[in-house]
Amino acid sequence: MFLKLAFLFFIGSVFGWVLELFFRRFISSANPERKWINPGFCTGPYVPLYGCGLCVLYLLALLDERQFIADPTLNRICTFVFMAFAMTSIEYAVGVVCCKVTKVRLWDYSNEWGNLQGVICPKFSLAWALLAILYFYLVHPHTKQALTWLSRNLAFSFVIGLFFGVFIIDMVHSAQLVSRLKKFADEYDVVVRYEAVKQSVRRRAEEAKERYRFFRPFRSDLPLTEHLLELKATFEQVRKRLRG
């Protein structure tokens, strides 16, 4: 089971990164210029939140087979509700911890109707529900067989080990960056908007006609502090919304 969940985390993280990549490029209102943006907290092509989410969806889908409710239709509906609730809960927990502990806002739903602290909102909870339904009917039936086959092959364990080795290194690097952002946030009593900093670095690079590094979105010829000071007013506004 550990290897299966590890593989699901790997697949979910990578798939989530691809999904976010195309969402931000073609749909998100936060990217009116329609540029390619490296999404997420990490540098590499993965979003851990989706990895955790896929593991949860897999476990909840297994519970559906136990038929806790006599009526199959009602049992299925309850499963979908729990899936959507679980995904929203994960999103809320991660968002609140980042804002309160690391003083970094990874995403901002403050302009969405019915949002809670700018971290979750009905619109994206519905999106989680739709993803859960798609997973249950299109992916889960094939997941069990694929995981059983993969868990019996040594190459499978090697791939998982390689992924997590790279992933841990990336997490350490990203944590160091966040510690620098937190230091600035503590000094000025703000919450740093992660995506806004990325956009600032990219805009400066384009204005100076310098090379923009997609997989190193915070790499700049200017000190990171300059980008943060430029956006300081925006950060203060986010802080006020949190207090309210």
JOVENUR-V625045 format. One record per backbone hydrogen bond with DSSP energy under -1.0 kcal/mol. NH is the residue of the N-H (numbers start at 1). CO is the residue of the C=O. Records with the same first field share a line. If there is no record, write none. Layout:
NH: CO  CO
//
This chain:
5: 1
6: 2
7: 3
8: 4
9: 5
10: 6
11: 7
12: 8
13: 9
14: 10
15: 11
16: 12
17: 13
18: 14
19: 15
20: 16
21: 17
22: 18
23: 19
24: 20
25: 21
26: 22
27: 23
28: 23
31: 28
34: 31
46: 44
47: 13
50: 47
51: 47
52: 48
53: 49
54: 50
55: 51
56: 52
57: 53
58: 54
59: 55
60: 56
61: 57
62: 58
63: 59
64: 60
66: 63
67: 64
75: 71
76: 72
77: 73
78: 74
79: 75
80: 76
81: 77
82: 78
83: 79
84: 80
85: 81
86: 82
87: 83
88: 84
89: 85
90: 86
91: 87
92: 88
93: 89
94: 90
95: 91
96: 92
97: 93
98: 94
99: 95
100: 96
101: 97
102: 97
104: 98
105: 192
109: 118
112: 109
115: 112
116: 120
119: 116
120: 116
125: 121
126: 122
127: 123
128: 124
129: 125
130: 126
131: 127
132: 128
133: 129
134: 130
135: 131
136: 132
137: 133
138: 134
139: 135
140: 135
142: 139
143: 139
144: 140
146: 142
147: 143
148: 144
149: 145
150: 146
151: 147
152: 149
153: 150
157: 153
158: 154
159: 155
160: 156
161: 157
162: 158
163: 159
164: 160
165: 161
166: 162
167: 163
168: 164
169: 165
170: 166
171: 167
172: 168
173: 169
174: 170
175: 171
176: 172
177: 173
178: 174
179: 175
180: 176
181: 177
182: 178
183: 179
184: 180
185: 181
186: 182
187: 183
188: 184
189: 185
190: 185
192: 103
194: 105
197: 193
198: 194
199: 195
200: 196
201: 197
202: 198
203: 199
204: 200
205: 201
206: 202
207: 203
208: 204
210: 205
216: 213
219: 216
226: 223
227: 223
228: 224
229: 225
230: 226
231: 227
235: 231
236: 232
237: 233
238: 234
239: 235
240: 236
241: 237
242: 238
243: 239
244: 240
//
